[in-house]
Amino acid sequence: MGRQPSPVKHAALRAGLAIAQPERLGVDQLEGLSADVGVAVAYGQLIPREVLRLPRHGVLGVHPSLLPKYRGAAPVAWAILNGEPVTGVTIFRLTERLDAGEILSRRETAIMPGETAQMLTQRLALLGAQELAGAMTSLAEGQARCEPQDELQATLAPKLTKAQGEIAWGQPAVDIDRLVRATWPWPGASTTWKGTSLKICAASVGDPQDTPSATPGTVRQVTPSAIVVATGQGALMIHELQPAGKRRMSVREFLAGHRINVGDMLGGTWQETGGGG
């Protein structure tokens, strides 16, 4: 079975628009269009300078962060991982430097409690589309106002690695909860149990006043709805998990086929640092 067309291609086909899917974007495909503006979203490749200069108003990008913060491939994940209370979308003009062009507009939104990178990405995609439409209207009406980015405020958000998803139980429960949310669905927050890999898919922070005396990574309580694990500060309540080679499942489903006991250790010997930082 072949690769399915993207939602963008489906929409273009319904609208009767011409579609080109070159392996690499070049001047030859675009110079005859006399375009007023270009738009690039999650393109994933370097756009040549010659292409960026073709449209009269340049090429606009939609970035899921409040630039200049979190330039790079994983801005949503890093915003959650770092405990940011808010994030947003930015419409900016692309240059040859990574996410560094002048800003046309930004829209801020709070990061909701329990929100995963996947959930937040979907929400920011809708906000980004709305903000892009507004920016395009401003350009068409000659009302667009651009401002340069403050390089002193710039931070980077590189793509996460699989190793960054490894849980260090010596960290505070609140940080591990952020790791779980920030790394879903990639690369996932993982640990080990009885020598096998275990991915934590959904979790929450236990009572902040609860300071377990058990070694971090120790299972303190097992109920049909949660596996409670000691951390370096507070306890983490695991609600959904995925054993190696199996599907994502609730704790109730997991317990139907696995016997996990109070006192069991997750992650083997625990570390003071690790995870997503």
C-alpha positions, 0 to 999 in steps of 0.5 A, spaced: 500 500 500 502 506 497 503 512 502 497 516 503 496 523 501 497 529 506 491 533 508 494 539 505 494 535 498 487 533 499 485 540 500 489 542 494 486 537 490 479 539 492 480 546 491 483 544 484 490 547 485 496 545 481 500 540 485 508 539 485 512 534 489 519 535 487 525 531 491 528 538 492 525 545 491 529 549 486 528 556 482 526 552 476 519 549 479 517 556 482 520 562 478 514 562 473 509 563 478 510 570 479 508 569 486 506 574 491 508 570 497 510 563 499 509 559 505 513 553 508 510 549 514 514 543 517 518 543 511 524 539 514 529 542 508 533 548 507 530 552 502 535 555 497 536 563 498 534 563 490 527 561 492 526 565 498 527 571 494 522 569 488 516 571 492 515 579 492 513 578 500 518 573 501 516 566 504 513 566 511 514 560 516 509 558 521 513 556 528 510 553 534 513 557 539 514 564 541 520 566 537 526 567 538 525 562 544 525 555 542 528 555 535 529 548 532 526 542 530 522 540 537 519 547 540 513 544 543 517 538 547 522 543 550 517 548 552 513 542 556 520 539 558 522 546 561 515 547 565 513 553 561 507 556 563 505 559 556 507 558 549 504 560 542 505 560 534 509 565 530 509 567 523 515 570 521 519 571 514 524 565 512 531 567 512 537 562 511 538 562 518 534 557 522 528 560 525 531 567 525 527 572 520 523 578 522 516 577 525 510 579 522 505 576 528 505 572 534 499 569 538 500 566 545 497 560 549 497 557 556 500 550 556 494 546 559 495 541 565 496 534 563 497 537 556 502 532 552 507 534 546 502 531 541 496 534 544 499 541 544 502 540 537 495 539 534 492 545 538 498 550 536 497 547 528 490 550 529 492 557 532 498 557 527 493 556 521 489 562 524 495 567 525 497 565 518 491 567 515 491 574 519 498 575 517 496 574 509 491 579 510 495 584 513 500 583 507 495 584 502 492 590 505 499 593 506 498 593 513 503 588 515 508 590 520 515 586 521 520 586 527 527 583 528 528 578 533 532 579 539 538 575 538 539 576 546 533 572 547 534 566 542 534 559 545 534 552 541 530 547 541 533 541 538 530 534 536 530 530 542 534 523 542 531 516 544 536 517 550 533 523 553 527 519 554 530 515 559 527 516 566 532 518 572 527 516 578 532 521 582 529 527 579 523 530 582 516 527 580 514 534 577 520 533 572 518 526 570 511 528 569 514 533 564 518 528 561 512 524 560 508 529 557 514 532 552 516 526 549 509 523 547 509 520 542 517 521 540 521 518 543 517 516 549 519 516 557 522 509 558 524 505 564 526 498 566 522 493 570 525 486 571 530 487 566 525 489 560 523 496 557 517 499 559 514 506 556 510 510 561 505 513 556 501 517 561 502 519 569 501 525 574 504 528 580 502 525 587 501 529 593 506 534 593 506 534 601 508 526 600 515 525 601 517 518 600 523 515 604 523 509 599 529 509 594 527 513 588 524 508 583 521 504 588 513 502 587 510 504 593 503 502 591 499 499 586 491 500 585 487 498 578 488 506 576 495 507 578 502 505 580 505 510 585 513 510 584 517 514 589 522 519 586 527 524 588 521 529 590 514 526 591 511 521 587 509 519 580 502 516 579 503 512 572 496 511 569 498 508 562 504 504 560 507 500 554 511 494 555 516 492 550 513 489 544 506 491 546 500 496 545 499 502 550 494 500 555 491 502 562 494 500 569 488 495 569 490 492 563 497 491 564 495 488 571 491 483 568 497 480 565 503 482 569 504 482 577 508 488 579 508 488 587 510 494 592 517 494 593 519 492 586 524 497 582 523 501 576 530 503 572 534 499 576 540 503 580 537 510 580 541 517 578 541 524 580 540 526 573 538 524 566 532 524 562 530 531 558 534 536 562 
